[in-house]
Structure formats: structure tokens, C-alpha cells
Amino acid sequence: MAKAASGARREKWTLSFDADLKDFVVETARRRGVYPVTLLEALVREKFNPHGHTDVDDSREYVRQLRRRSRNRSDADFLRELRRWQRSGSS
């Protein structure tokens, strides 16, 4: 029987990726100055916790993504909703 892992050891996984997707992930990680695995972990964490604002690393990019999703709304409506959310104490 194998020994129990001492401390918080990280598991190593091997995943198969499409070559183009892998190149994209590596290039994006290089631009952000992080390891590709760190980038992937952040993306997975965000997908499983889509409403968690504490896991947002780049707030500017997060707001850009929110804005892209709501293109049919005016900028004034979008900013009004953000202010309402800030006053609600949800942050």
C-alpha cells in the first residue's frame, strides 16, 4: 500500500490538447506572464464559480467580458447596474 501524501502535494495530470488550442493557451499565458497551467486552473475555477468575484485576477478583462455579453444594452444602463450592485453590498 502506498504511503499517505504528507502535506498538500499537487497531483500531476496529463491532458491531451488540440495543437492550435495548446499554442493559444501557451501564447496567452506568456503574454500574461504566468505558467500555462496557472492560466488553465484560473479558467476552470472561474467556470465552476461564475458568480465569485474573489477569484477574478484581471478585473479589467472581467468587465470587458461582461460588457461583450451585454452588447444590446447601452453603456449608461450597464454603468447603472454596476452602481446598483456596488450599493447593494454584494461586493
Order of alpha helices (4+ residues) and beta strands (2+ residues): alpha-alpha-alpha-alpha
